[in-house]
Amino acid sequence: MKQLALGLADPPAPGFDNFVAGRNAELLDALRAQCVPQSSERMVYCWGEAGSGRTHLLQAAAAHASAAGRQPMWFPEASADGSALVLVDDVERLDGTAQGDLFCLYNELRDCGGCLLAAGNAAPAQLPLRADLVTRLAWGLVYQVHALTDGEKIAALERHARARGLRLPAEVSAYLLRHGRRDLRSLVATLDALDRYSLETQRAITLPLLRDLLHDTALPTSDSFQESTS
């Protein structure tokens, strides 16, 4: 199989500015507020299905907090600090020891003025965790991360295409949603690769061009892997 030099570029670093809010505008406002040192909230928990963007949001919060002068630390390496924003992803995967450590760390953060920002795949009451930790996760702000609808993803792709000066045919975006990786970061990265492929081959962006790109670069499709981005 022919391997093109261009390949897929790395997606841009996760940030609040490149997260398409959809129905999550209130959540974004809450997370931005937690990133400043003066924040008074001690616990924010967000949950959503795989591909909803919760991991993106945690990584964006870490970057935003650092820029705002608040120290981001990732569990389990984190320690209690009044200026710290401690982040933990995939809480449903924590083993018994880690659950106990997180429980103790949250109590220490609450006492010293720090904040815990956690994410998981279910609402607190549905998490397979010890009861006292579930209670702590539900004490603060709790938000569901709503995945983008297909229409919102298409609209975001069209905005990205216009920003690059591209015309994106409807059949191209529809094909991407049916056969490509469905999280928005991967969709945007594929669109950027399609733009470069168009320039390299001197062909207009069409459905046949997209099919050639997916074939020639051996990019994974919805039939060849399960979506893991959260």
Helices and strands as residue ranges (DSSP letters): H 25-34, E 43-47, H 54-68, E 71-74, E 84-88, G 91-93, H 96-112, E 115-120, G 124-126, H 131-139, E 141-144, H 150-163, H 170-179, H 184-201, H 207-216
